[in-house]
Amino acid sequence: MNKYNPKEDTEALYNSLNGGANEKEIIQIVTRTTNAERQKIKEEFKKTYNEDLEEKLEKELNGNFQE
């Protein structure tokens, strides 16, 4: 059984959120990962970049994906 490693997705999200949000890349990552994997990405993002992923998404996406 493969253990999920969030580093690649974390880096891809970081790159997608800097220099203009790459919404297609963000959607691909969010839709192909489980909730547990997304939580690992969130933790890795905070550890690696010292930023809150949810706050960064809200800021960069300007509420386009909010309910």
ChimeraX attribute file (.defattr): number of C-alpha atoms within 10 A of each C-alpha:
attribute: neighborCount
match mode: 1-to-1
recipient: residues
	/A:1	3
	/A:2	4
	/A:3	5
	/A:4	11
	/A:5	12
	/A:6	19
	/A:7	14
	/A:8	10
	/A:9	21
	/A:10	23
	/A:11	16
	/A:12	15
	/A:13	23
	/A:14	20
	/A:15	15
	/A:16	17
	/A:17	20
	/A:18	11
	/A:19	9
	/A:20	10
	/A:21	18
	/A:22	16
	/A:23	16
	/A:24	9
	/A:25	15
	/A:26	18
	/A:27	12
	/A:28	10
	/A:29	17
	/A:30	15
	/A:31	10
	/A:32	10
	/A:33	15
	/A:34	11
	/A:35	11
	/A:36	10
	/A:37	16
	/A:38	18
	/A:39	13
	/A:40	18
	/A:41	25
	/A:42	18
	/A:43	17
	/A:44	21
	/A:45	22
	/A:46	14
	/A:47	11
	/A:48	13
	/A:49	12
	/A:50	10
	/A:51	15
	/A:52	14
	/A:53	20
	/A:54	11
	/A:55	10
	/A:56	14
	/A:57	18
	/A:58	13
	/A:59	12
	/A:60	18
	/A:61	16
	/A:62	11
	/A:63	10
	/A:64	10
	/A:65	10
	/A:66	7
	/A:67	4
